[in-house]
Amino acid sequence: MLGVGIDLIEIDRIERALDRHPRFAQRCFTPAEEGYCTSRRYPPQHFAARFAAKEAVGKALGIGMTRWHDVEVVRGRGAPTAILAGRCLRRAGDLGVVEVMLSLTHSRGMAAAVAILRGA
């Protein structure tokens, strides 16, 4: 294991951001992430979980978040994973990361994510 990050966020915080700032989703999420979240019954839960995942990946990499689109949360065969770009991808390469494993969860009020960086 090369790094671990965790993040917890209130779902209503993301819901308010989505309601108040029409471009929030475009700034923070890729078109594929937006499409997935908006296809769900209660989109704010899924947006919040992905937001937390991006934060957790940045923490695991030790750089925080620079550009939201540098981490894309995708559904693999069951478990979600992250596709990295830009500064996050460069940092992962420097660390020798071969896989970013994610675990996402949400309840009525909170969403959380854990990111684990696996090396060779």
Protein Blocks (a to p, Z undefined) as FASTA:
>chain_A
ZZdcdddddfklmmmmmmmmmmlmmmmpcfklmmmmmmpmblmlmmmmmmmmmmmmmmmn
onopfblklpccdddehiacdddehjllmmmmmnopabdcddddddfkbccdddddddZZ
